[in-house]
Amino acid sequence: MSPVQIRLSTLLISIISKVSARGGPASGCGVERSPEEGDVTSSTLVLSTYMDLEEEIRKIKERNSRVETDKAWETSQTRIIFLSVITYVLVTLVLCVIHNERPFVYSLIPTLGYFISMQSLPFIKKWWVKRRSN
C-alpha cells in the first residue's frame, strides 16, 4: 500500500470507530441520539468526515505539487549549468590561491567532469530502474 492509501485507510478506520463509539449506524444498534444529549448526529459526522477527507486530499495535492517542482529543479538544465559555473569559479579561486600555473585551464577538468556526469545520470537511472523492475 502507498503512504496515501495507508493514511486514508487509517482515517476511515478512525471515523468508523467514532461512529461506533457514539452509537451511530456502525454500532449495529440503529438508534441515533439527539443533539441535545451531547452526541453528534450521523449527518454531522458524515459531513465532518467528508471535510476531513477533502482536507487530506488538499494536503496530498499540495505535497505532490512541491515534490514535482523539486523534481523539475533537480533535473533542470538551469541547475546543472549554474552548478557547473559555480564549480568552475570556486576551483579557479582555489587554484589561484595556491598559485597554480594555469588555474583557468585546470578548473575545466572538475567542471567538465561534473557536467558530463550529470548528463549521463538519466541514462544510468533508466538502466537501473529497468534492471530493478525485472
trRosetta pair geometry for C-beta under 8 A, 3 or more apart (Angstrom, degrees):
i j d omega theta_ij theta_ji phi_ij phi_ji
1 5 4.4 -123 -171 89 98 126
1 6 5.2 120 120 -58 123 85
1 9 7.3 -24 -171 -6 154 143
2 5 4.8 95 54 7 77 102
2 6 7.0 -140 95 -6 40 87
3 6 5.5 -54 -146 36 33 114
3 7 6.3 34 156 -20 66 104
4 7 5.9 -54 -149 35 30 109
4 8 6.4 25 155 -14 65 108
4 60 5.8 70 -121 -130 115 139
5 8 5.8 -56 -145 41 31 108
5 9 6.1 33 156 -21 66 108
6 9 5.7 -55 -145 37 28 112
6 10 6.3 30 155 -19 63 107
7 10 5.7 -55 -148 37 29 112
7 11 6.3 31 153 -20 64 107
7 56 6.6 176 134 -160 119 127
8 11 5.5 -53 -146 36 32 114
8 12 6.3 31 155 -18 65 105
8 53 7.5 55 -133 -129 93 92
8 56 6.8 142 -90 134 76 150
9 12 5.8 -55 -148 37 30 109
9 13 6.3 31 154 -19 65 106
10 13 5.7 -54 -147 36 30 112
10 14 6.4 28 155 -17 64 105
11 14 5.9 -57 -150 37 30 109
11 15 6.4 31 152 -21 64 106
11 52 6.4 -179 -168 135 124 121
11 53 6.9 142 130 -88 145 73
11 56 6.3 -64 -64 -61 165 159
12 15 5.5 -53 -148 34 34 114
12 16 6.4 34 154 -18 66 103
13 16 5.8 -52 -148 36 31 110
13 17 6.4 35 152 -21 63 106
14 17 5.5 -52 -148 36 34 115
14 18 6.4 37 152 -22 65 102
15 18 5.7 -52 -151 32 32 111
15 19 6.5 30 153 -16 65 104
15 45 7.5 136 -164 167 90 101
15 49 4.8 71 -137 -116 139 119
15 52 7.4 -176 -79 63 119 147
16 19 5.8 -53 -148 37 33 110
16 20 6.1 35 152 -21 65 110
16 26 5.2 169 -161 -140 77 163
17 20 5.5 -57 -146 39 30 114
17 21 6.1 28 157 -19 66 108
18 21 5.8 -56 -144 37 28 109
18 22 6.3 15 160 -10 64 113
18 24 8.0 29 115 12 65 136
18 45 6.7 -178 115 -148 116 124
19 22 6.1 -69 -149 43 27 103
19 24 3.7 -79 -172 63 82 139
19 25 6.5 -29 167 48 126 70
19 26 4.3 88 103 17 115 122
19 27 7.2 -147 130 -28 73 84
19 42 7.0 55 -137 -120 108 82
19 45 5.8 131 -90 145 89 155
20 24 6.8 -71 -61 50 24 89
20 26 4.4 -73 -70 102 79 111
20 27 4.7 132 -148 -76 59 77
21 27 7.7 179 -27 -79 14 118
22 27 7.8 -146 68 -33 47 131
22 33 7.4 -116 167 28 85 117
22 39 5.3 135 -168 -155 105 111
22 40 6.2 -40 -154 49 161 84
22 45 7.3 -177 56 -75 153 147
23 27 5.4 -64 -134 28 33 158
23 29 5.9 -42 -158 53 82 136
23 31 6.2 -41 165 83 113 85
23 32 7.2 154 115 -117 96 35
23 33 5.8 69 77 -18 135 106
23 39 6.9 -40 44 -140 110 158
24 27 6.0 117 57 -2 47 100
24 32 6.6 36 -122 -109 59 84
24 42 5.1 130 -144 -92 111 93
24 45 6.5 -63 -92 39 156 161
25 30 6.8 39 -121 -106 63 49
25 32 7.7 -9 -49 -73 74 100
25 42 6.0 56 -12 -115 104 141
32 41 6.2 52 176 -141 122 78
32 42 5.7 -75 -119 -16 131 108
33 37 4.7 -83 170 60 119 141
33 39 4.1 74 78 38 126 144
33 41 7.8 -138 76 -93 61 64
34 37 5.4 103 65 -1 73 99
34 39 7.6 103 71 51 28 100
34 41 7.8 -5 -144 -79 31 103
35 38 7.8 93 180 -46 44 10
35 39 7.0 -118 -111 70 37 61
35 40 7.5 28 -112 -121 82 30
35 41 5.9 -50 -63 -34 91 103
35 44 7.8 87 -94 -14 114 149
40 44 4.9 -122 -175 88 92 123
40 45 5.1 112 123 -61 119 91
40 48 7.4 -17 179 -3 148 145
41 44 4.8 93 58 9 80 103
41 45 6.9 -145 96 -6 40 89
42 45 5.5 -58 -147 39 32 112
42 46 6.2 34 155 -22 68 104
43 46 5.6 -49 -145 35 32 111
43 47 6.4 34 153 -18 63 105
44 47 5.6 -54 -149 37 32 112
44 48 6.2 34 151 -20 65 106
45 48 5.5 -52 -146 38 32 113
45 49 6.2 36 151 -22 65 105
46 49 5.5 -51 -146 36 31 114
46 50 6.3 35 152 -21 64 105
47 50 5.6 -51 -147 35 30 114
47 51 6.4 29 153 -17 63 105
48 51 5.7 -56 -149 38 30 110
48 52 6.3 34 150 -22 65 104
49 52 5.5 -52 -148 34 32 113
49 53 6.4 30 153 -17 65 104
50 53 5.8 -54 -149 36 31 110
50 54 6.4 33 151 -19 64 105
51 54 5.5 -50 -146 36 34 114
51 55 6.4 37 152 -21 64 104
52 55 5.7 -55 -150 35 31 112
52 56 6.4 32 151 -19 65 105
53 56 5.6 -51 -147 36 34 113
53 57 6.3 34 154 -19 66 105
54 57 5.7 -55 -148 38 31 111
54 58 6.3 35 152 -22 65 105
55 58 5.6 -52 -147 34 31 114
55 59 6.4 31 154 -18 64 105
56 59 5.8 -55 -149 36 30 111
56 60 6.3 30 153 -19 65 107
57 60 5.6 -54 -147 37 32 112
57 61 6.3 32 154 -19 65 105
58 61 5.8 -56 -149 37 29 110
58 62 6.4 31 152 -19 64 105
59 62 5.7 -53 -148 35 32 112
59 63 6.3 31 153 -18 65 106
60 63 5.7 -54 -148 37 31 111
60 64 6.3 33 153 -20 65 106
61 64 5.6 -51 -144 36 31 113
61 65 6.4 36 154 -23 63 104
62 65 5.7 -54 -152 33 30 114
62 66 6.6 29 151 -17 64 104
63 66 5.7 -54 -151 36 34 110
63 67 6.3 32 152 -18 67 107
64 67 5.6 -54 -145 38 32 111
64 68 6.2 33 156 -20 66 106
65 68 5.8 -54 -147 36 28 110
65 69 6.4 28 154 -18 63 107
66 69 5.8 -57 -149 37 30 111
66 70 6.3 30 153 -18 66 107
67 70 5.7 -54 -146 38 31 111
67 71 6.2 32 154 -20 65 107
68 71 5.7 -54 -145 37 30 112
68 72 6.3 34 154 -22 64 105
69 72 5.7 -52 -148 34 31 113
69 73 6.5 30 153 -17 63 104
70 73 5.8 -56 -151 36 32 111
70 74 6.3 33 153 -22 66 107
71 74 5.6 -52 -145 34 32 113
71 75 6.4 6 163 2 65 110
72 75 6.5 -74 -148 49 25 93
72 76 6.1 45 153 -54 65 104
73 76 5.5 -41 -142 3 31 122
73 79 5.8 101 174 -56 68 138
74 79 6.9 -72 -131 66 17 170
75 79 7.8 88 63 42 12 131
75 122 7.5 79 -145 -79 113 108
76 79 4.7 98 70 3 92 99
76 80 7.1 -160 100 -3 53 86
77 80 5.5 -56 -148 40 39 113
77 81 6.0 36 156 -18 72 106
78 81 6.1 -59 -146 39 26 106
78 82 6.1 26 156 -20 63 112
79 82 5.7 -58 -144 39 27 112
79 83 6.2 21 160 -13 65 109
80 83 6.1 -59 -146 40 26 105
80 84 6.3 30 153 -22 62 108
80 115 6.7 99 167 -128 104 68
80 118 4.7 166 -129 132 118 153
80 119 7.7 100 -169 -60 155 71
81 84 5.5 -54 -147 35 31 115
81 85 6.5 32 155 -19 65 103
82 85 5.9 -54 -152 34 29 109
82 86 6.5 27 152 -15 64 106
83 86 5.5 -51 -144 39 36 112
83 87 6.1 42 154 -23 66 104
83 114 6.8 -124 123 152 105 138
83 118 7.9 129 72 -61 129 156
84 87 5.6 -52 -148 35 30 114
84 88 6.4 31 153 -20 64 104
84 111 5.4 86 -167 -166 81 92
84 114 5.9 179 -102 92 75 117
84 115 4.9 42 -106 -74 133 102
85 88 5.7 -53 -149 35 31 112
85 89 6.4 28 155 -17 65 106
86 89 5.9 -56 -146 38 31 109
86 90 6.1 24 159 -14 66 110
87 90 6.1 -61 -144 41 26 105
87 91 6.1 19 162 -13 65 112
87 110 6.0 -134 167 117 117 102
87 111 4.9 157 101 -101 113 76
87 114 5.4 157 -34 18 176 158
88 91 6.2 -61 -143 41 24 105
88 92 6.1 26 157 -22 62 111
88 107 5.2 90 -155 147 66 116
88 108 7.1 22 -121 -91 104 47
88 111 4.3 28 -73 -87 86 146
89 92 5.8 -59 -149 36 26 113
89 93 6.4 28 154 -20 63 105
90 93 5.7 -52 -149 34 32 112
90 94 6.5 30 154 -17 65 104
91 94 5.7 -52 -148 37 34 111
91 95 6.2 31 154 -16 66 108
91 103 7.9 175 129 -172 72 87
91 106 7.7 -133 147 113 113 79
91 107 4.2 148 99 -133 109 87
91 110 5.3 168 -86 50 158 130
91 111 6.8 -136 29 -43 142 93
92 95 5.8 -59 -146 41 29 108
92 96 6.2 31 154 -21 65 106
92 103 5.1 100 -151 149 64 107
92 104 6.0 34 -126 -95 116 53
92 107 4.2 -15 -67 -76 77 158
93 96 5.7 -55 -147 35 30 111
93 97 6.4 32 154 -22 65 105
94 97 5.7 -53 -149 33 32 112
94 98 6.5 11 159 -2 66 107
95 98 6.2 -62 -143 48 31 97
95 100 3.9 -46 -175 24 91 139
95 103 3.4 158 106 -125 119 97
95 106 5.8 156 -123 79 158 120
95 107 6.1 -128 11 -62 142 93
96 99 7.4 29 -179 -80 34 33
96 100 7.0 -68 -68 35 28 89
96 103 4.9 -24 -59 -56 69 175
100 103 4.7 117 72 -73 113 80
100 106 6.1 -88 154 41 146 149
102 105 4.3 -18 153 37 115 115
102 106 5.5 117 96 -18 85 98
103 106 6.0 -64 -134 48 28 103
103 107 5.9 38 163 -32 66 108
104 107 6.0 -47 -145 25 24 116
104 108 7.8 37 150 -30 51 95
105 108 6.1 -46 -173 10 39 115
106 109 6.0 -28 -170 4 52 115
107 110 7.0 -56 -164 40 47 94
107 111 6.2 40 147 -15 73 120
108 111 5.5 -71 -146 48 35 113
108 112 5.5 31 163 -19 76 111
109 112 6.3 -58 -142 38 20 103
109 113 6.4 23 155 -20 58 110
110 113 5.3 -54 -145 37 34 118
110 114 6.3 37 156 -20 67 102
111 114 5.9 -53 -152 34 29 109
111 115 6.3 26 152 -16 64 109
112 115 5.5 -54 -141 40 34 112
112 116 6.0 32 160 -17 69 107
113 116 6.1 -57 -143 39 25 106
113 117 6.3 23 158 -18 62 110
114 117 5.9 -61 -148 37 27 109
114 118 6.4 23 157 -17 64 108
115 118 6.0 -59 -151 36 28 108
115 119 6.5 24 153 -18 64 108
116 119 5.7 -57 -149 37 33 111
116 120 6.4 24 157 -15 67 110
117 120 6.0 -62 -146 40 31 105
117 121 6.7 51 153 -45 63 95
118 121 5.8 -32 -151 2 34 121
119 122 7.8 -49 179 18 36 98
120 123 5.6 -59 -167 42 59 112
120 124 6.0 57 140 -22 83 108
121 124 5.5 -58 -142 41 36 111
121 125 6.0 40 159 -24 70 105
122 125 5.6 -52 -144 35 30 114
122 126 6.5 33 156 -20 64 103
123 126 5.8 -51 -149 33 32 111
123 127 6.5 32 152 -17 63 107
124 127 5.7 -56 -151 38 32 113
124 128 6.1 33 152 -21 66 109
125 128 5.6 -56 -145 38 30 112
125 129 6.2 29 158 -18 67 106
126 129 5.9 -54 -143 37 28 108
126 130 6.2 27 157 -18 63 110
127 130 5.9 -59 -148 38 26 110
127 131 6.2 24 156 -17 64 110
128 131 5.8 -57 -145 39 27 110
128 132 6.1 25 157 -19 65 111
129 132 5.7 -57 -143 38 28 111
129 133 6.2 24 159 -19 65 110
130 133 6.1 -58 -144 35 26 107
130 134 6.9 26 157 -23 60 106
131 134 6.2 -59 -157 27 30 110
